[in-house]
Amino acid sequence: MSVPFEAFSQLDIRLGKVIEIEDMPQARKPMYRLKIDVGDGTPRQCVAGIKGSYSKEQLRGKTVVAIVNLPPKSVVGVLSECMLLAAFDDGGASLLSPDKDLPVGTKVG
């Protein structure tokens, strides 16, 4: 399947910083509820199935890549307001992040 460039260009992809992490014991698989600062003054809540790949200490303050203009979605009864981008293999998840320090809210394209 091919996606037209116009569809891709509508995604608002930004750098964010993880500012809060909580366990989600009600989830069937290991998940966190994260608060992500994406530079617009209101942290976004994000539910992510990355608990098996990252400890809270590894995530706190980490710069991540997030899509911030998807419709909010309820995941295990918690509203997720953005989506983190990651690569997955048999070893788990690897969150995408820039290779140098850039401010939160920096657009990714």
Kinemage of the C-alpha trace (Angstrom):
@kinemage 1
@onewidth
@group {chain A} dominant
@subgroup {mainchain}
@vectorlist {calphas} color= white
{ca met a 1} P 0.000 0.000 0.000
{ca ser a 2} L 1.264 3.430 -0.872
{ca val a 3} L 0.404 6.590 1.072
{ca pro a 4} L 0.162 9.887 -0.777
{ca phe a 5} L 2.643 12.529 0.384
{ca glu a 6} L -0.279 14.816 1.215
{ca ala a 7} L -1.536 12.267 3.777
{ca phe a 8} L 1.907 11.949 5.386
{ca ser a 9} L 2.380 15.725 5.475
{ca gln a 10} L -0.773 16.071 7.581
{ca leu a 11} L 0.884 14.255 10.502
{ca asp a 12} L 2.163 16.542 13.257
{ca ile a 13} L 5.314 14.735 14.383
{ca arg a 14} L 7.345 16.448 17.115
{ca leu a 15} L 10.076 15.859 19.626
{ca gly a 16} L 8.835 15.481 23.157
{ca lys a 17} L 10.297 14.857 26.580
{ca val a 18} L 8.974 12.237 29.000
{ca ile a 19} L 8.075 14.080 32.204
{ca glu a 20} L 5.966 11.509 34.083
{ca ile a 21} L 5.651 7.703 34.071
{ca glu a 22} L 3.094 5.474 35.798
{ca asp a 23} L 2.511 1.722 35.711
{ca met a 24} L -0.793 0.448 34.328
{ca pro a 25} L -1.532 -2.651 36.421
{ca gln a 26} L -4.976 -3.038 34.792
{ca ala a 27} L -3.381 -3.718 31.370
{ca arg a 28} L -2.944 -7.311 30.177
{ca lys a 29} L 0.509 -6.574 28.754
{ca pro a 30} L 3.236 -4.402 30.311
{ca met a 31} L 2.301 -0.751 29.694
{ca tyr a 32} L 3.052 2.717 30.993
{ca arg a 33} L 0.970 5.859 31.130
{ca leu a 34} L 3.323 8.669 30.184
{ca lys a 35} L 3.073 12.445 30.193
{ca ile a 36} L 4.969 13.917 27.247
{ca asp a 37} L 5.932 17.594 26.912
{ca val a 38} L 5.648 18.355 23.175
{ca gly a 39} L 6.299 22.075 23.477
{ca asp a 40} L 2.773 23.479 23.297
{ca gly a 41} L 2.259 24.172 27.009
{ca thr a 42} L 0.002 21.180 27.749
{ca pro a 43} L 1.654 17.783 28.318
{ca arg a 44} L 0.066 14.942 26.341
{ca gln a 45} L -0.946 11.684 27.949
{ca cys a 46} L 0.332 8.629 26.100
{ca val a 47} L -0.285 4.942 26.752
{ca ala a 48} L 2.601 2.840 25.467
{ca gly a 49} L 3.389 -0.878 25.557
{ca ile a 50} L 7.091 -0.334 26.246
{ca lys a 51} L 7.334 -1.391 29.893
{ca gly a 52} L 9.098 -4.616 28.935
{ca ser a 53} L 11.806 -2.618 27.119
{ca tyr a 54} L 12.358 0.429 29.341
{ca ser a 55} L 12.497 1.101 33.067
{ca lys a 56} L 11.015 4.286 34.492
{ca glu a 57} L 14.542 5.546 35.131
{ca gln a 58} L 15.491 5.057 31.468
{ca leu a 59} L 12.399 6.960 30.310
{ca arg a 60} L 12.349 9.916 32.706
{ca gly a 61} L 13.653 12.942 30.775
{ca lys a 62} L 14.109 10.958 27.541
{ca thr a 63} L 13.557 12.787 24.258
{ca val a 64} L 11.107 10.869 22.076
{ca val a 65} L 9.385 11.249 18.702
{ca ala a 66} L 5.586 11.501 18.889
{ca ile a 67} L 2.661 11.971 16.528
{ca val a 68} L 0.501 14.558 18.285
{ca asn a 69} L -2.491 15.121 15.990
{ca leu a 70} L -4.087 11.668 15.932
{ca pro a 71} L -7.557 11.445 17.479
{ca pro a 72} L -7.360 10.525 21.189
{ca lys a 73} L -7.969 6.835 21.815
{ca ser a 74} L -8.989 4.967 24.953
{ca val a 75} L -6.457 2.253 25.810
{ca val a 76} L -7.376 0.070 28.800
{ca gly a 77} L -9.724 2.834 29.938
{ca val a 78} L -7.073 5.582 29.746
{ca leu a 79} L -7.158 8.286 27.082
{ca ser a 80} L -4.011 8.285 24.922
{ca glu a 81} L -3.442 11.656 23.229
{ca cys a 82} L -0.348 10.928 21.155
{ca met a 83} L 1.633 8.024 19.716
{ca leu a 84} L 5.320 7.368 20.293
{ca leu a 85} L 7.339 6.114 17.347
{ca ala a 86} L 9.442 3.013 17.933
{ca ala a 87} L 11.063 0.120 16.130
{ca phe a 88} L 10.312 -3.414 17.323
{ca asp a 89} L 12.167 -6.726 17.127
{ca asp a 90} L 12.340 -9.902 19.207
{ca gly a 91} L 14.163 -7.933 21.916
{ca gly a 92} L 11.284 -5.476 22.329
{ca ala a 93} L 10.859 -1.795 21.536
{ca ser a 94} L 13.429 0.839 20.648
{ca leu a 95} L 12.038 4.372 20.851
{ca leu a 96} L 13.068 6.761 18.104
{ca ser a 97} L 15.008 9.792 19.294
{ca pro a 98} L 17.267 12.436 17.735
{ca asp a 99} L 21.029 11.974 17.725
{ca lys a 100} L 21.645 15.458 19.165
{ca asp a 101} L 19.924 17.725 21.682
{ca leu a 102} L 17.009 19.638 20.170
{ca pro a 103} L 14.203 21.506 21.951
{ca val a 104} L 10.871 19.887 22.713
{ca gly a 105} L 8.298 20.728 20.083
{ca thr a 106} L 10.828 20.545 17.226
{ca lys a 107} L 8.969 19.353 14.109
{ca val a 108} L 9.994 16.025 12.579
{ca gly a 109} L 9.512 15.450 8.872
